[in-house]
Amino acid sequence: MNKKTTVCGIVAVGPDDVIGQNNVMPWHSRQDFFHFKTMTTPYPCVFGKNTFDGLPRRPLPNRLNIVCSSKNKDEYQSGVFYASSINSAIAACQDFDYMFICGGCQIYDYALHHDLIDIMYVTKIYDKKLEQNIKSGQFKYTRFPIDSNEFFDSDKWVVRRMVYPQNVLPVEKTNTVSKFFKCVRVR
Ligand SMILES: NC(=O)c1ccc[n+]([C@@H]2O[C@H](COP(=O)([O-])OP(=O)(O)OC[C@H]3O[C@@H](n4cnc5c(N)ncnc54)[C@H](OP(=O)(O)O)[C@@H]3O)[C@@H](O)[C@H]2O)c1
């Protein structure tokens, strides 16, 4: 019997729904890295080509890494699956209980607008310096493709705050504050 794979999305959204700048994240949060690693290991992680190319260390260890590009041919190379579409990325995960859509903007856009995501893990990032930079209008940012308030304000999603036990999260070296939420799609 084929059991359905639960499709999870995972994203960190900053002020004004910013998620990236110059192909990387415009903050450094040890806590969010810890959260990402904890949630996604040992499950497959799907990336758009831009996001994968921007990873400082790739492929991510202990997880099947799947990279989407229209130029790909649905093949494995050195343990990475190069998918020609998001649907073929999802099909490659059929033997797993969970898989993670890890962005970036184009991949979230497709997955959310095609209603593919069962659970969305949203980290809210609070960072005063970034907030000022965004307000200054001097820099170009990548934004989450939908208003992230939709997870919190609509009856499409049931949202729970996730809180780690004391001393589990690494200490932040920056002034970035992270809050973690689990948003389950109402079907
Ligand atoms: N804050 C967060 O949690 C988070 C997470 C991930 C990424 N990000 C940020 O997001 C930014 C990157 O986002 P992005 O939108 O520029 O790029 P992206 O979504 O990572 O990658 C876009 C590329 O993926 C391929 N693609 C897109 N849709 C596809 C589809 N339906 N089927 C097959 N291939 C598809 C295309 O490659 P081809 O053109 O080769 O066809 C496209 O150019 C970076 O700044 C990154 O740091 C943030």
The ligand as an SDF file (V2000), in Angstrom:
LIG
                    3D

 48 52  0  0  0  0  0  0  0  0999 V2000
   14.4750   32.7580    4.2040 N   0  0  0  0  0  0  0  0  0  0  0  0
   14.3420   31.5130    3.7870 C   0  0  0  0  0  0  0  0  0  0  0  0
   13.8610   30.6380    4.5050 O   0  0  0  0  0  0  0  0  0  0  0  0
   14.8200   31.1530    2.4100 C   0  0  0  0  0  0  0  0  0  0  0  0
   14.7770   29.8090    1.9900 C   0  0  0  0  0  0  0  0  0  0  0  0
   15.2170   29.5150    0.6900 C   0  0  0  0  0  0  0  0  0  0  0  0
   15.7000   30.5150   -0.1320 C   0  0  0  0  0  0  0  0  0  0  0  0
   15.7280   31.7870    0.3300 N   0  0  0  0  0  0  0  0  0  0  0  0
   16.2120   32.8720   -0.5310 C   0  0  0  0  0  0  0  0  0  0  0  0
   15.4390   32.9050   -1.7320 O   0  0  0  0  0  0  0  0  0  0  0  0
   16.2560   33.4790   -2.7630 C   0  0  0  0  0  0  0  0  0  0  0  0
   16.1990   32.6050   -4.0090 C   0  0  0  0  0  0  0  0  0  0  0  0
   14.8670   32.5550   -4.5080 O   0  0  0  0  0  0  0  0  0  0  0  0
   14.5970   32.6140   -6.0950 P   0  0  0  0  0  0  0  0  0  0  0  0
   13.1360   32.7080   -6.2930 O   0  0  0  0  0  0  0  0  0  0  0  0
   15.5030   33.6500   -6.6820 O   0  0  0  0  0  0  0  0  0  0  0  0
   15.1710   31.2380   -6.6420 O   0  0  0  0  0  0  0  0  0  0  0  0
   14.8130   29.7000   -6.3730 P   0  0  0  0  0  0  0  0  0  0  0  0
   13.3430   29.5270   -6.1960 O   0  0  0  0  0  0  0  0  0  0  0  0
   15.7350   29.1540   -5.3410 O   0  0  0  0  0  0  0  0  0  0  0  0
   15.2950   29.0570   -7.7640 O   0  0  0  0  0  0  0  0  0  0  0  0
   14.7020   29.5080   -8.9560 C   0  0  0  0  0  0  0  0  0  0  0  0
   15.0660   28.5580  -10.0680 C   0  0  0  0  0  0  0  0  0  0  0  0
   14.4900   27.2680   -9.7970 O   0  0  0  0  0  0  0  0  0  0  0  0
   14.0060   26.7060  -11.0020 C   0  0  0  0  0  0  0  0  0  0  0  0
   12.5530   26.5450  -10.8900 N   0  0  0  0  0  0  0  0  0  0  0  0
   11.6470   27.4210  -10.3960 C   0  0  0  0  0  0  0  0  0  0  0  0
   10.4070   26.9240  -10.4740 N   0  0  0  0  0  0  0  0  0  0  0  0
   10.5320   25.6880  -11.0360 C   0  0  0  0  0  0  0  0  0  0  0  0
    9.6190   24.6740  -11.3900 C   0  0  0  0  0  0  0  0  0  0  0  0
    8.2920   24.8020  -11.1990 N   0  0  0  0  0  0  0  0  0  0  0  0
   10.0920   23.5180  -11.9620 N   0  0  0  0  0  0  0  0  0  0  0  0
   11.4380   23.3710  -12.1880 C   0  0  0  0  0  0  0  0  0  0  0  0
   12.3600   24.3080  -11.8670 N   0  0  0  0  0  0  0  0  0  0  0  0
   11.9110   25.4460  -11.3040 C   0  0  0  0  0  0  0  0  0  0  0  0
   14.3440   27.6640  -12.1210 C   0  0  0  0  0  0  0  0  0  0  0  0
   15.6110   27.2470  -12.6510 O   0  0  0  0  0  0  0  0  0  0  0  0
   15.8780   27.3670  -14.2510 P   0  0  0  0  0  0  0  0  0  0  0  0
   15.8040   28.8280  -14.5350 O   0  0  0  0  0  0  0  0  0  0  0  0
   17.2470   26.7670  -14.4240 O   0  0  0  0  0  0  0  0  0  0  0  0
   14.7610   26.6010  -14.9160 O   0  0  0  0  0  0  0  0  0  0  0  0
   14.4860   28.9820  -11.4100 C   0  0  0  0  0  0  0  0  0  0  0  0
   15.3280   29.8900  -12.0630 O   0  0  0  0  0  0  0  0  0  0  0  0
   17.6640   33.5730   -2.1810 C   0  0  0  0  0  0  0  0  0  0  0  0
   17.9280   34.8940   -1.7450 O   0  0  0  0  0  0  0  0  0  0  0  0
   17.6240   32.6450   -0.9880 C   0  0  0  0  0  0  0  0  0  0  0  0
   18.5520   33.0100    0.0210 O   0  0  0  0  0  0  0  0  0  0  0  0
   15.3130   32.1230    1.5770 C   0  0  0  0  0  0  0  0  0  0  0  0
  1  2  1  0
  2  3  2  0
  2  4  1  0
  4  5  1  0
  4 48  2  0
  5  6  2  0
  6  7  1  0
  7  8  2  0
  8  9  1  0
  8 48  1  0
  9 10  1  0
  9 46  1  0
 10 11  1  0
 11 12  1  0
 11 44  1  0
 12 13  1  0
 13 14  1  0
 14 15  2  0
 14 16  1  0
 14 17  1  0
 17 18  1  0
 18 19  2  0
 18 20  1  0
 18 21  1  0
 21 22  1  0
 22 23  1  0
 23 24  1  0
 23 42  1  0
 24 25  1  0
 25 26  1  0
 25 36  1  0
 26 27  1  0
 26 35  1  0
 27 28  2  0
 28 29  1  0
 29 30  1  0
 29 35  2  0
 30 31  1  0
 30 32  2  0
 32 33  1  0
 33 34  2  0
 34 35  1  0
 36 37  1  0
 36 42  1  0
 37 38  1  0
 38 39  2  0
 38 40  1  0
 38 41  1  0
 42 43  1  0
 44 45  1  0
 44 46  1  0
 46 47  1  0
M  CHG  2   8   1  16  -1
M  END
$$$$
